[in-house]
Amino acid sequence: MFFNFYLKLVICKFYYMGFKKGQKGKFFIIDIYCSNCQQHLYKYQKEGPGSLVKCYCNRIKKDFCQQDMVCPICNTQFARKIRIHNRDANKIIKGKVFIKGHIKK
Ligand SMILES: [Zn+2]
């Protein structure tokens, strides 16, 4: 019984360590807006610094668009569907969006 508990504790500790390690590649939540009409398009979890070139679909936390990659207000297409490393992603079309949030260039 006690051994079981101890084992669980050790597993938890290792799990936690792994979790902490995973946090090293910094994530931050950024907001993506339409540059034409300032409509909020995405809440996106970005990995690492640098300018935004693409959005991985599974990292989009909130999608404010009714249609795929088209601004719901001014109907501007701001991204194109691509596939990178077997993951669906949206490639941002340059100049169609601007970003608010913690992002370093
Ligand atoms: Zn717009």
Residues whose N, C-alpha, C, O or C-beta is under 5 A from the ligand:
A	BS01	ZN	C34 N36 C37 Q39 C71 I73 C74
